[in-house]
């Protein structure tokens, strides 16, 4: 740039002047010399000075000031209105079978499950069954599931002494497999939906101030805490029904003896499913 060039020339001139002063101050004339006068030279006409036009300095461009940036404003997405929850009107307890069958039939294993249940008044029979199991008993008449078509297989050992055959366990396998195949979360969802009807049926048998959830938990615990025994089991038949020849086993609760009749494998599958059901009941 021109300003910079002039500054360099001025600096060189100053340095040159200082150098001449330095020479003048340190110069010493040699000894034994003489002064000789010289004829002054004839002055010459001064040479014309050529004028060089120096272009004016180009002004530096003004610094570019960035335009102010507006602060970012968070744009909130429009909030979509929540869809209202579906309001499902429950039928009366007397007319509840159709809705229950429809909900159970929609499950992945629903068709199989419906084939195991009785066709009428399922909620009332289920409530009665649960309350009996919670006390360690079994209903005498009505069950929510169909009764087994086969009779217990026994082998006669002696007069009025029999032994239960392990092939009898297989009678319960389709029932246990069908019940335990139901997804606990899905079954709890149906139960929660229709809980007022279960509660109404529970009030009908005299428990107006109790929560049916508590009865369910007590029934599950009665199965999980049931005593077990190793077979083969000997039986006697004093009247119409077989009873266990071992008085200690015969003193088991009806629920405990029922688990013995279905066999150890089916009993374990049932307990595992009930643990999952109990956990789902507590968290939903």
C-alpha positions in Angstrom: 0.0 0.0 0.0 1.3 3.6 -0.7 1.3 4.7 2.9 3.4 1.7 3.8 5.9 2.5 1.0 6.4 6.1 2.2 7.0 4.9 5.7 9.8 2.5 4.4 11.5 5.3 2.4 11.4 7.7 5.4 12.9 5.0 7.6 15.7 4.4 5.1 16.4 8.1 5.0 16.7 8.4 8.8 19.0 5.4 8.9 21.2 7.0 6.2 21.3 10.3 8.0 22.4 8.6 11.3 25.0 6.8 9.4 26.5 10.0 8.0 26.5 11.6 11.5 28.3 8.6 12.8 31.0 8.9 10.1 31.4 12.6 10.8 31.8 12.1 14.5 34.4 9.3 14.1 36.5 10.7 11.2 40.2 11.4 12.0 42.5 13.2 9.5 45.9 11.5 8.9 49.1 13.1 10.4 51.8 14.9 8.2 49.4 15.9 5.6 49.0 19.3 4.0 46.0 21.2 2.9 45.6 21.7 -0.9 43.2 24.2 -2.1 41.2 23.0 -5.0 39.6 25.1 -7.6 35.9 25.0 -7.1 34.2 23.3 -9.9 32.1 25.3 -12.4 28.5 25.0 -11.4 26.3 23.3 -13.8 22.8 24.1 -14.6 20.5 22.0 -12.6 18.8 19.2 -14.4 15.1 19.4 -14.8 13.3 17.5 -12.2 10.8 15.0 -13.5 7.6 15.1 -11.6 6.0 11.7 -10.9 2.4 11.7 -10.0 1.7 9.4 -7.1 -1.8 8.1 -7.1 -3.8 9.0 -4.1 -4.0 6.1 -1.5 -6.9 3.8 -2.1 -9.1 4.0 1.0 -9.4 0.8 2.8 -12.8 -0.8 2.7 -14.9 -0.3 5.7 -15.1 -3.4 7.9 -18.1 -5.5 7.2 -20.3 -5.6 10.3 -22.4 -8.8 10.3 -26.1 -8.1 10.6 -27.5 -8.9 14.0 -28.8 -12.4 14.2 -32.2 -12.7 15.8 -32.2 -15.2 18.7 -33.5 -18.6 17.8 -37.0 -19.1 18.9 -38.1 -22.6 19.7 -41.1 -23.5 17.7 -43.4 -25.8 19.7 -45.1 -28.4 17.6 -48.9 -28.2 17.9 -50.2 -30.4 20.6 -52.7 -32.9 19.2 -55.7 -33.3 21.4 -55.7 -36.6 23.2 -58.3 -39.0 22.0 -60.9 -39.6 24.7 -60.7 -43.1 26.3 -63.2 -45.5 25.0 -66.1 -45.8 27.4 -67.3 -49.4 27.5 -70.7 -50.1 29.0 -70.8 -53.3 30.9 -73.8 -55.6 30.7 -75.7 -56.8 33.7 -74.2 -59.7 35.6 -77.0 -62.0 34.3 -76.0 -61.1 30.7 -72.2 -61.0 31.1 -71.4 -64.3 29.3 -71.5 -62.9 25.8 -69.1 -60.1 26.6 -66.8 -62.3 28.5 -66.7 -64.9 25.8 -66.1 -62.2 23.2 -63.1 -60.8 25.1 -61.6 -64.2 25.9 -62.2 -65.4 22.3 -60.1 -62.4 21.0 -57.0 -63.7 22.9 -54.4 -65.6 21.0 -55.3 -68.8 22.7 -59.0 -67.8 23.2 -60.6 -70.5 21.1 -58.7 -73.2 23.1 -59.6 -71.5 26.4 -63.3 -71.2 25.6 -63.4 -74.9 24.9 -62.4 -75.6 28.5 -64.9 -73.2 30.2 -68.6 -73.9 30.9 -71.1 -72.1 28.7 -73.1 -70.1 31.3 -72.8 -67.9 34.3 -69.0 -68.1 34.2 -68.3 -65.0 36.4 -70.5 -66.3 39.3 -69.0 -69.8 39.1 -65.5 -68.4 39.0 -66.1 -66.2 42.0 -67.5 -69.1 44.0 -64.6 -71.3 42.9 -61.9 -68.7 43.9 -63.5 -68.1 47.4 -63.5 -71.9 48.1 -59.9 -72.4 46.9 -58.8 -69.4 49.1 -60.1 -71.4 52.1 -58.4 -74.6 50.8 -61.6 -76.2 49.6 -63.3 -77.0 46.3 -66.9 -76.4 45.3 -69.2 -79.3 45.6 -71.3 -78.5 42.5 -70.5 -75.7 40.1 -67.1 -75.3 38.4 -66.1 -72.6 35.9 -64.3 -75.2 33.8 -65.8 -78.4 32.3 -65.3 -81.6 34.3 -62.9 -84.2 33.0 -64.5 -86.9 30.8 -62.3 -89.7 32.0 -62.3 -91.4 35.4 -59.2 -91.9 37.5 -57.3 -95.0 36.5 -56.5 -97.4 39.4 -55.0 -100.8 39.8 -56.5 -103.2 42.3 -53.9 -104.5 44.8 -56.0 -106.4 47.3 -59.6 -106.4 48.5 -60.6 -102.8 48.8 -57.0 -101.6 48.3 -56.0 -99.8 45.1 -53.2 -97.8 43.6 -53.5 -94.6 41.6 -52.0 -95.0 38.1 -49.8 -92.3 36.8 -51.6 -92.4 33.5 -54.4 -90.6 35.3 -52.3 -87.5 35.4 -52.7 -87.2 31.6 -56.4 -86.4 32.1 -55.5 -83.0 33.4 -52.8 -82.1 30.8 -55.1 -80.5 28.2 -56.8 -78.5 30.9 -53.6 -77.3 32.5 -52.0 -76.5 29.2 -55.0 -74.6 28.0 -55.2 -72.5 31.2 -51.5 -71.8 31.5 -51.2 -70.7 27.8 -53.2 -67.6 28.5 -51.1 -64.4 28.6 -51.3 -63.1 32.2 -51.2 -59.4 31.1 -54.1 -59.9 28.6 -56.2 -61.9 31.1 -55.7 -59.3 33.8 -56.8 -56.6 31.3 -60.1 -58.4 30.8 -60.5 -58.9 34.5 -59.9 -55.2 35.2 -62.4 -54.2 32.5 -65.1 -56.5 34.0 -64.1 -56.2 37.6 -67.4 -54.5 38.7 -69.2 -57.7 37.6 -66.8 -59.9 39.6 -67.3 -57.6 42.6 -71.0 -57.8 42.2 -70.9 -61.6 42.2 -68.7 -61.5 45.2 -71.2 -59.4 47.1 -74.0 -61.9 46.2 -72.3 -64.6 48.2 -72.0 -62.3 51.3 -68.8 -60.3 50.8 -70.1 -56.8 50.2 -67.2 -55.0 51.9 -64.3 -57.1 50.6 -62.2 -56.6 47.5 -62.3 -59.6 45.2 -58.6 -59.0 44.4 -57.8 -60.2 48.0 -59.7 -63.4 47.4 -57.8 -64.0 44.2 -54.5 -63.5 46.0 -55.5 -65.9 48.8 -56.6 -68.5 46.3 -53.3 -68.3 44.4 -51.3 -68.5 47.7 -53.3 -71.6 48.7 -52.1 -73.4 45.6 -48.5 -72.1 45.8 -48.2 -73.1 49.4 -49.8 -76.5 49.0 -48.1 -79.6 50.6 -46.8 -82.2 48.3 -46.2 -86.0 48.6 -44.5 -88.6 46.6 -46.5 -91.4 45.0 -47.5 -94.0 44.2 -50.6 -93.3 46.2 -52.6 -96.2 47.6 -56.4 -95.8 47.8 -59.3 -97.4 49.5 -63.0 -97.1 48.6 -65.2 -97.5 51.7 -68.2 -96.0 49.9 -68.6 -94.4 46.5 -65.4 -92.2 46.4 -61.8 -93.2 46.7 -59.8 -91.9 49.7 -56.1 -92.1 50.4 -55.1 -95.1 52.4 -52.4 -93.0 54.1 -54.3 -91.0 56.8 -51.7 -88.2 56.7 -52.3 -87.6 53.0 -56.0 -87.9 53.5 -55.8 -85.1 56.0 -54.5 -82.8 53.3 -56.8 -80.0 52.2 -59.0 -80.7 49.1 -56.9 -78.3 47.1 -53.7 -80.2 48.1 -55.2 -83.5 47.2 -56.4 -82.2 43.9 -52.8 -81.2 43.0 -51.7 -84.7 43.9 -54.3 -86.1 41.5 -53.1 -84.0 38.6 -49.5 -85.1 38.9 -46.3 -83.3 39.8 -45.6 -81.9 36.3 -49.0 -80.4 35.8 -48.9 -79.0 39.4 -45.7 -77.2 38.7 -46.9 -75.8 35.4 -50.0 -74.5 37.2 -47.9 -72.9 40.0 -45.7 -71.2 37.5 -48.6 -69.7 35.7 -50.2 -68.6 39.0 -47.0 -66.8 40.1 -47.1 -64.8 36.8 -50.7 -64.1 37.2 -50.2 -62.8 40.8 -47.4 -60.6 39.7 -49.5 -59.1 36.8 -52.4 -58.6 39.3 -50.1 -56.6 41.6 -48.7 -54.3 38.9 -51.9 -53.6 36.9 
